[in-house]
Amino acid sequence: MRFLAVPCLLLATVAPVAAETVKLKPLVEARLREEHVEQDGLPQDSDAVTVRVRSGVEATSGRWSALAEAQGNLAIVGDYYNGVEGSATIRPLIGDPESIGLYRAQIQYRAPGATITAGRQRIMLEDERFVGGAAIRNNGQTFDAVRAQIEPLKGVKADVTYVWNVWTVWGIDGAGARPRSIGGNTVFATLGVATPVGTVTGYSYLLDLDEAALQGFRLSSQTYGARLVGSHAFGRAKLAWQGSYARQSDYARNPNRFSADYWIADVALDLNGPRVGAGYEVLGADDGRALTSFQTPLSAIFKFQGWADKFTTTPPDGIRDAYASAGWGWKTVGRWSGVSLQAVYHRFDSDRLVRRYGDEIDLLAAGKLGRTLASLRYADYRAKGFGADTKKLWLQFDWVL
């Protein structure tokens, strides 16, 4: 009911503009994916062929808009452990349980220098390291929230969100430590300022995750930090950089008492075709107790620390990720556009006690044909002292109207 209250109130506010022209836009997208996972120590591999469909409509009138979008995920081949059904001792995890339900339902007001959005919505802040949409998973992640994006001056942007519910990737059958949704009183706030060396953003994330089954409230935390991201063109080449530092500690009903640091330094060079990059990311540890290391439970976790998903929860001793990438991009290849090849290498170590975790190689080939984006992705994690050897292969087609 709390989710419905704000949109309904705003809908009443929209009534006076009903006489204006209303433009309707259909929202339709589909995904077909085959995912195969092999993991040492488990007797069977996982194979999932899934179809995800989202459909809805967006209505726009003047500065106001409203949209509603449903989604459904169907497993055509379901020989996998999906996180809510099956056994983790038989097959490796592929986090795409079958589900159907409401994905987004929001009302938005746009004016010069300000955008207000209320209802169930996607939220992707900065690079999604702390707050993201979990786009790789078929059910996605959305937020019941009120969000204000304000630009009071040129080059200055403020973004403040209050969240009372998080809808997870575990779908309608999610329960226990993998719940369907997570209530609470969570606040995201960022303030960005453009400078000659890039955009400097200060941020705070106050996570009050109100679920005892979700690690006994131990994922509630307060995080404060700053980030610099910038780029510079040299003829047809482009150099990009980012750096960030944050400090995280316990918050709300978290019974742990801890503090841990986060930092990242990253550079990338695009030579108008060839691309190379390197970086070093640290999610620090406190004293080695479980869930006293730096955690990012609402992030787009797949984008970071390798595609094999071995570090979705930061180990008690933290993690240091040294990585390097190389690739090539083409604007067009025949009828294809946006064609790219990429290879990434990761070396994982602990932050505390200096232990080796493992190494990972990730490979990606992608291109767009008309409205369809095709991608072939591979991940190979070699365990040295954490987890088990794991190989993953994805073949995916995304179509958007």
N, C-alpha and C positions, 0 to 999 in steps of 0.2 A: 504493500500500500504506500509506503514511503517513496518507492520508485515512481508511482503514478502521480503522487501529489504535485510535484514541481512541474512536470509537463502539462498537467491539467490546468494548473494555475496560469501558466504561460499561454496555454491555448485560449483561455478566456481573454487574455490580453491581446491576442492576435485578432479576435473577432472584429474590431473596428476596421481592420484592413481587408475584410473579406470581399469588399466590393472591388478591390483591385484585381488585376489580371493574375490568375494563378497558373503557373507553369508546372507541368508534371514531367518528371524524368524517371523512366524505369531503371531499376537497379538489378542487374542480372550478372552473375559470374558463376563459373563452374571450374572444378579442378578434378582431374583424373591422375592418380598417382599409384605407382607400384613401389613399395619399399621392402627391402630385404635386409635382414640383420643376422649376423653370425657372432656369437659370443662364447668364448672359451668357458668351460665349466657347466654349460647348459646342454642337455641332450638333444634338443631340436632347435632348428633355426626358426626365425619369424618371417612370414611372408604376408604382406597386406596389399591388396588392391582395393583402393577406396575411391569413392566419388563424393565430392563435396559440392553442394549447390547452395547459393545464396540468391534470394530474390526479394524485391520490395519496390517501393516507390518513394520519390522525394518530391514534395510540393514546395514551390517557392513563390512568394508574393512580396514584392518590394524588398525590405530588409529582413523579412522573416522567411524561415524555411522549416519544414518538418519532414522527417523521414521515418519509415518503419521498414525493417528488413528481417526476414527469417532465414534460417540456415538448417540444412540437414546433412548428415554424413552417413554414408552407407558403405559397409564392407562387402565387396563382391567376393573377395577371397579373404577369409578371416583367420588364417593360421598364424595368429600372433597373440601375445599378451598385451592387452590394451590399457592396462593400469587399473581397470575397475572390474574386468572379467578375465578369467583364465588364471594361470599360475606363473608367478615369477621364477619358480624353480624348474620350469619346463622349457619356456621360451623367453627370449629377450623382449624388452619393452618397446612397443611402438605406440606412442601416446595419442592414438586417434580412435577412441571408442565411438561406436555408433550413437548418434544423437539427433534430435530434432527440437527446434525451439526458436525463440526470439533472439536475434543477434543484436540488432540495434533498434532503438526507438527514441528519437531525440527531437527537440525543438531548438532552433538556433536564431539568434538575432545578430545581424551584422551592420555595423555603422563605421564610418571613417575612424580608424584608430581603436576600435573595440569590437570584440566578438564574444557573445555569451552563449554557451551551449548547455542544455539541461536534459537529463535523461540517460538512457543506456547508450554509451558511445565508445568508440575507439579512442585511446589516448596514447600517443607516441611522443615522448619528450626527448629532445636532443637526439642522441644516437641510440636511444632505447636501452641504455645500460642499466637504468634504474626503473623505468616505466615504459612498457611496450605492449604491442598487440599480439605477440606470439604468432606471427603470420605463418610460420612453417607448419604449425599444427592446424588440422582441418577445422577444429571447433573454435579456434582463436581465443582471445581474451578481451573482454570488454568491461566497462565500469559504469555503474549507476552513480552519476556524479553531476555536479554543477561546476562548470569551468569558465573562467574569465580570462581572455587574452586581450591585453591592452597595450597600445603603443602611444604613450603620452607625448613623446618627442621622437623626431626622426633618429633612428639608430638605437632607440631604447625600447625594449619589449619586456613586459611583465606577464607572467602566466601563473594563475593560481587556481587550484582545483580542490574541491571537497568531495570525497568519495565515501559513500556509505555501503557499497557492496561491490565485490569483484566477482565477475563470472569467469570461471576457469575453463581450461581446455578439456576438462574431464566430463563435460556434457551432463545430460539429465540423470545419469546413473551414478555420478560422482558421489563419494561418501568417504567418511573417515579422514585419513591423512591426504586423500585426493578428493576434496569436496566439490560439489557442484558449484557452490559459490561461497564467498568469505565475506561476512559482514564486518562492521567496525566503523571507526571514525578516522579516516585517513586524509592527510593533506599533502599536496604537492605544490611547491612554489619555486619559480625560477625568475631571475631578473637578468636580462642580457643587455650589454652595452657594446656597440660597435667601436672598435679602436683601429689605429693604423696597422696593427699586427694581427688583427682578427677580432672575433666576437668573444668577449669575456662574459661568462654567465655564472652568477652565484645561484646555488640551489639548496633547497632543504626538502627532505622527504620524511614525513612523520607517519609511519606505518603502524596503525592500531588494528591488527588482524584478529578479529573476535571469534576465534574458533579453537576450542580446547583440543580438538582432535588434530589440528594442524600444528604438530610439534609442541603442544601444550603452551601456546602463546609465545613460543620462543623465536618466532620470526617477526615479532613486533620490534621496531627499531626506529631510531632517529638518526638521520644522516644529514650532515652539512658539508658543503664543499664548493669548489669553483672549477671552471673549465675554460680553457682557451682553445678556439678552433679557428684556423685561418688558411689562406692559400694565396699564391702569387703566380702569375703567368709569366713565362719567359718565352716570348714568341709563340710557338705552337705547343710548347711544353707547359706543364702546370705542376707546381710543388704544393702539397697540402700538409698541414701539421695539426696536431692536437695534443693537449696535455691537461690532466685533471688530477685534483687531489680532494679527498673527502675523509671525514672522520665519522664513524658510526658507533652508537652505543645503545643500550637497552632502552625500552620505551613502553609506556602503558603497563600492561599486566605481565610483561616478560619477566619470569622469575630469575633469569640469569642476570648477573652484573658483569658487564664487559665493555671494552672499547677496542676498536680495530681501525686500521688505516686502509685507504684505497688510493692508488695512483696509477696513472698510465701516461706513457709518452709514445707518440706514434707519428711517423712520417710516410708520405706516399708520393711517388713521382710518376706522372702520366706524360709519356713522350709522344702523344698523339698516335697511339697504337700500342707500343710496349708499355707495360706498367710494372712498377716494382714498389715494394713497401716493407716496412719493418716496424716493430713496436715491442714494448715491454709493459705488461699489466700485472699489478699486484693486488690481490685481495688478502689483506693481512689477517693475522691470528692474534688472539689474546693469550690465554694460558693453556690452550689445547683441549679444553672441554668442548663437547659437541655444541654446535650452534653459537659459539662465542667468537667465531671468525666472521669476516665481513660477508654479509648475505645480500642478494638482490632478487628476492622471490617474485617481484612483479615485472621483471625485465623481460626483454625478448632474448632469453638465455641462449637460444640456438646460434645467435649471431656472434657469440663470444666463446673463447676457450674450446674451439673445435666442434665439429658437427657430429661427433660420435656421442655427445651428451653425457660425458663421464663426470662432469662437474656442475650439474644443475643445482646441487647444494654444495656450497664451499666446504671442503674438508675441515676438521677441527684445527689443523695446523696451517690453514690458509693455503694459498696457491700463488705461484709466480709463473707467468706465461710469457716466454720469449718466442716471438713469431716473426716470420718473414714470408713475403708473398711475391709472386711473379705472374704475369699474364699478358694477354694481348687482346685488344678490342678493335672491331671493325664496325663502321656505321652501317654498311650494307655488304652482303655476300650473296650475289644473285637476288633471289626474291626475299631473302632474309634480312632483317634489320637488327641493330643492337647486338651483334654476335660477339661473344667474349669467351675466352679461355682463362682459367685461373688455377694456380696451385699455391697452397699455403702449408707451411711447416710450423708445428708447435713443439716446444720443449717445455714440459710441465715439471715444476719442483714445488716443494712446500715452502711456505714463508717462515715457519717456525721449525727449528731443528735441522733445516737444510737437508731434505731427503728428496730423492728422485721419485717422481710419480710415473712418468712415461712420455712417449712421443706420439705425435699424430701427423698424418699427411692427409690433406683435404684437396679434392680435385673437382672442378666445375666446368661444364660447357653449357652455354645458354644462347638462345637466339629467339627472335620474334618473327612469326609469319602471320601477317594480317593481325587479327585480334588475339592470336594464340601465342603464348610464351612457352617454349619448350626448354626443359633443363634436364641435364644428366649430372648427378652429383655422387661422389664417392668419399668415404671417410675410413681411415685405417688407423686405429689406436693400438699402440704397442705398449703394454703395461710393463713398468719397471719395478714399481712398488706400490701401485694403487690400482684397484679395479682389476679387470680382466681384458685380455686382447679382444678387440671388437672391430668388426667390419660392417659397414653400412653402404647400401647402394639404393639410389632413388632415380626413378624415371618419372618426370612430372610434366603435365600439360595444364596451363592455366588459361582460361578464356574469359574475357570481360567484354560486355556489350559496349 
